[in-house]
Amino acid sequence: MTGGGLDRDKLFAARLQAVRARPFLATALFALHAVESPRVPTMAVDRHWRCYVSPWFVDRTPVEELAGVWVHEVSHLLRDHHGRGDRFARRHGLTGAAERLRMNIAADCEINDDVYGDGLAAPEGAVRPATLGLPEGKLMEEYLRLFRLGPRTQDLAWLDCGSGSDGLDREWDIGPDGAHGLSEQERDAVRFRVAQGITGRPGHAPKAWKRWAEEAFHPPQAWRDLLGAAVRSAVSGAGAGDDYSYGRPSRRSAGLPGVILPSLRRRPPRVSVVIDTSASVSDAELGSALLEVSAITRAVGGRRDLVTVLSCDAAARVVHPLCRAEGMTLVGGGGTDLRTGFDRALRMPHPPDVVVALTDGQTPWPSAQPSCRTVVGLFDRPDRDSWHENDPDHVPDTPPAWARVVDIG
């Protein structure tokens, strides 16, 4: 079809080919709503999962290449390039369309090193890391540190994958209140279904997609590294973590023929997780807290018997020995005072070697350093320093210097 509007038959035939080539992306591909837009250079997406399509581009592009563009555009949304672009711009003080073009190029480099091939043809002008003389396999943020706009990028000024690729609104965007957009909950549901499909059949996805599926809803905190010092402290203290096992005989047995001595085995530290369940903590943040509990459990070698979880608002609630984090009930909803949670954790029959507090930071802190190592996980809040559920003028205490602090994205 030429000159008669968008050839939807051709466009959707290309989407079906994309689904056949990348079945693990089917949920996301069918969630995109196509919007005809002559102002778009090729195809572009907004953060609300609309795909704006140039009729002229569809007319002149073979179905095999259109299929690859479908996968390319939905990849921007699944990998949250708009949110990541906004966060990168805020951290580094980047403004203006030129910097957003650079983000779009970097995002394309992240995607295109594994989009094409295996049934998907690359369209003319597709940007790959080699185009800029860059290594493959990096993330958008890494590529942004490796190049600037210049002679190598002067032929890419036309590139525009839309606000879904870099976070900058376009003139053709319908906006959050327009028709056919997905809500935040619907977008999360699509990502979850795609990640679930990839992890369920990991042999069918490239490495980059496997990595994305593992991190999609759980930006990894370095709990293994954060707890490492606590582990070393726990096993080096007098009598801390001592346990004897005949599974690996002691080397001293060689000096005592006929006698088998057990070897000394050190256990990982006991960890108490205090979760802030006050009214200022959202359901999404509580869900993230439970995912962090799972990560902490993996960091101590999967020993669930060594991890306990305590939900706390203004009062300490029930202490849960960890079985499955997903089945745990978090009780709360009032004000916040994690001091009661710390006190309860430290008075348990088996005192912890490490206390991990997961909170939005709107709490007073213990006046004295606990007798064990402490890690504070702060939920990401742009306005954390000035907000309080009951007092808008309240300035909260910062976590104490004796705690190791990590942001939970």
N, C-alpha and C positions, 0 to 999 in steps of 0.2 A: 504494500500500500504506500503511495506517495502523495503528499499534498492533501490528504484526507483525514488528518488527525492521527492519533496514536494507534498503531497496529497492535492491538492487545493480543490477538491470536499469536502473533510472532513472539511478543514479549513473554506471554505465559508459556508458550512452547519452550522458550529458553529456560524459564524457571523450572519446568519439569525436567529438562536435561540437567540442570544444576542439581536437582534433588537426586537424580539417578547417579550422578558423579559423586555427590557428597551427601549420602543419606542421613548422616548424623546431624546435618543442618536443616533437615526438612521442616521441623517445627518453626524455626526462625524464618526460613524462606517464605513459608505460607502465612506467617504473621505479618509480613510487610504488606502495606496497602499501597498500590501504585497510583500516583497522581500525575496526570499529564501536565507538563509545564514547558513551554517553549523557551523560557528564560534559563533553563538548566543546560549547561554545555553538553553533558552526556546523561549520566544518572547520578542522583545524589540522595542522601537520606537526612532526615532530621532526628532529633533525640526521641521523638514520639513514635518512631517506627513507621514513618511514611517514606515512601520511595518516590522521588520526583523524577520523571522520565521525559527526555526530549524526544518528540516524535521523529525529528530528523535523524537523531542518533540511531533509533531503532530501525529506521528505513535502511540506513547504509551499513549496518553492522550485521554480520552473519550470526545465525542462531548460536553457533558453537562459541563465539566470542561473547555474546550477550549472556550466556549461561555463566561464564566466568565473571562478568561484571555483577551479576546477581550475588554470587558468592562473595565477591570483593566488598560490595556495599553492606551486606548483612554482617560481614566480619567487623566493620567499623563499630556497629552497634553492640554486637556481642562482647567485643573487647573494650567497650566503654571508652572509646577514644574521645568522645565529647567531654565526659567527666574528667578523664585524665588530662585532657588538654586544658580545661579550666583550672585544675589544681596546679598544673605545671606553670601556667601563666601567672597565677597568683604568687606562687613561691618565688618566681624569678622576675617578677615585675614586667612581664611581657605584654605589650599592647599593640593594637593595630592589625590591619589585614595582612601585612607582610609576615608577621610572626605566625599568624594563623595559617598562612600558606605553608610556612615551614613545618608547622605541626601536621598539616595534611600530607605533605611529602614524607615526613618521618613515619606517620601512621601507615601510609602506603608501603613503605619499605618493610615495616613489620609484617604486614599482611602478605605482600606479593611474593615473598621468598618461598612460600609453600602453597599458594592458592592454585597456581596453574600447573598443567600436566595432569595425567591420570584422568583424561576425559574432559578437561577444561582448557580451552584455547585462550591464550593471552591476547587481549585487544591491542591494537596499535597504540603505542605511547605509554604502555603500562610501566609504572616506575618500579624499578627493583633496586636493591642496594648496590648492585654492580653499576647501575646508571650513574651513581655518585662516587664510585670507587670505594664503597663501604663494605664491610663484612656482612655476611648473612647471619640470621638467627638472633638479632638484637631486638629489644623493645623500642617503642616509640621514644620514650624518654632517653634511652641510650643514644639513639640516632640523633636526637636534637642536640646532643653535646658534641657530635662528631662532624657537623657541617653547618655552614651558613649559606644564605642566598648569595649567588654569584654566577660566574660563567657556566658552571655545570648545571645550574637550575634555571637559567634564563629561558629555556624552551618549555618550562613547566608552569608559566604564569597562567595558562588556561585551566590548570587543574583545579577542580572544585567538586569534592565529594559531599558538600553540604555541611550543615551545622552538626550532623551526627559524627563527623570525622574530626572536628576540632573545637566544637563548643561555641563558635561564633554564629549568631543568627543570620540568616540570609533573607533577602527581600521576598523570596518566593515561599518562605516558610508559612504554613497555615497557623502555627502557634499551638500552645497547650489547649486552647479551648476550641480548636477546629475539629472538624469531623474526622473519624477513622483513625485517631491516634490511640495509642495504648497507654493505660494508666501505669503508674510506677509499679503497682503490684502485678499487673499483667506482663510488664517487661521483665520483672524478676522471675515470673513463672516460666516465661519462654526460655530465659537463660538457664533456669534450673532443669527444664526438660532436655535441653540440648546437652548440658553438662552430664546429666544422668545417662543419656544415650551414649556419650563418648566413653564414660567410665565403665558402662555396662559391656561395651564391645570395643575395648581400647585398640585392638589390632587394626581397626578400620580408619583410624584417624592419624594425621601427622603428629610429630612430637610437639609442635607448637600448640596444637589443639588439645592434646593430652595435658600439657602444662596449664593451659587456660582452664580446662575442666576441673583440675585439682584446686585451682585458686579462685574460681569464679565467684563463690560466695564466701570465701574465707581467705582474704589476703593474709599470707602466712606471716605470723609473728615468729621471731627467732627464739621460741621458747627453749629449744635445746641449748642454744648459746646462752640465753639469759639464766637458765637454771644450772649451767655448767659450773659456775663458781660455787653455787650452793651444793652441788653434787660433790665437788672436791672438798668443800668444807665439811660436809656430812661424813665423808668416808675417812677424812684425816683426823677427826676428833677422837679423843679417847673413848673407846667403846661404841662409837657412833656407827651404826649400820653393820656391826659385826655379826656374822652368821657363818656356821661351819657346814661343809658339804663333803660327802664322800664321792660325789659325782666326779670330782677331779682331785685325786689324792695329793697330799702335800709333798713337796719335793724333799722334805726331811725324811720321808719314808725310806729313801734310798740308804740312809745311814742306820736304819733299824730293820735288818732282814726279818721277814715274817710278820712285821707289824705295819698295818695300814693306818696312816694318820689322815684326818680330814684336812682339807685346805680352808683357809680363811676366805670367805666371800663377803664382799661389801654390797649392801643393798643400795638402790637409789634412795633419794631423800623422800620423806613423807611431805606431802604438799597439801595445804589447806587453801581452797579457793573461796574467797569471800566475794559474793556477787551483789552489787548494788541493785536492789529491786524497788527503789523509791519511785514516786510518781514522775520524776523528771527523766527517767530512763524509759525509752520507747520499747515496744515489743520487738522491733527489728534489732535493737541493741541487745536485748535479752537473748534473742536467737543467736546473735554473734557471740555472746558470752558463753553459751553452751558449746558452740563450735570451738572456742578457745579452750574450754575444758577438755575437749577431745584431743586437741593439739598438745596440751600439757600432759595428758595421760601418755601420749606417744613419746613425749620427751623423757619420761621416766621409765621407758622400756615397756609400756603397755601394762604396768602393774596397777590395776584399778584399786587394789586393796590399799595402795599407798596414797590415794587421792580422796579427799573428802571435800564436799561442797556445802557452803553455808550461805543461804539467802538472807539479806539484811537490808532494812530501811532505817528506821529509828530504833529498831529492836532486832536483836539477833533471832533468827528463826531456827527451823529444824536443820540439824547437821545430817547430810546425806552421805553415806559411803557410796562411792561411785560404782554403779552397775552399767547403765547406759545413760549418757548425758541427754539423749533425745527424749527419754521418758521421765526426766526429772521435773518436778513441779517447783517453780520459783514463786515464793509467797512474799507479798509486800504491797507497796503502793502508797505508803505514807511519806513522811519526811526522811531526811538522810542523816545518819550518824554511824559511820563505819567503825567508830571506836568500839561499839558494842560487838561488832563482828570480829574485830581483832581479839578482843578480850575472850570471847567465846572460843575462838579457834585455839588460842594459846592455853586454854584450860581443859582441853580435851584429854581423855585418858592417855592417848599416845600423842604427845605434843608434836607439832610439825617442825620439820627442818626448814621449810620455806612457806611463807604466806604470800599468795597472789591475790590482790584485790582488783576486781574489774568494776569500774565506776565511771561516771561522767565528771567526777571531780567536785561535785557540789556537796561537800561533806567536811566536817572537822576531822582532824587526824590525831592519832595518839600523841600525847605530849612527850612520851619517852620511846626510844627505839626498842622494838620487840627483841626478844632474846634469839630470834632466828632471822635469816635473810628475808627481805621483803621486795616483791616486785609489784608495781602498780600499772595496770593496763587501763589507759584512758580512752574512752570512746571519743571519736573524732567530733569535735564541736567547734565550728568557726567562732562562735560567740561565747565559748566556755568561760572566759575571764570576766564576763559582765552579766551573766544570766543566773537567775535563781527562781525556783518555782513559786516562791512566796514573796520575794522581795527583789524587784528589778534593779534596785540600787546596790544590791549586795555584791561584795567583792570576795570570792571564795579564797580559802587558803590554798596555796600551791602544795603539791605533794612534798613531804619532808625530804631533806637532803639524804637521809639514810636509805631511802627507797630507790630502787632502779625503776625508771619510768619508761614505758613504751606506749606509743600511740596505736590504737586499734582502728584501722581504716574502715 
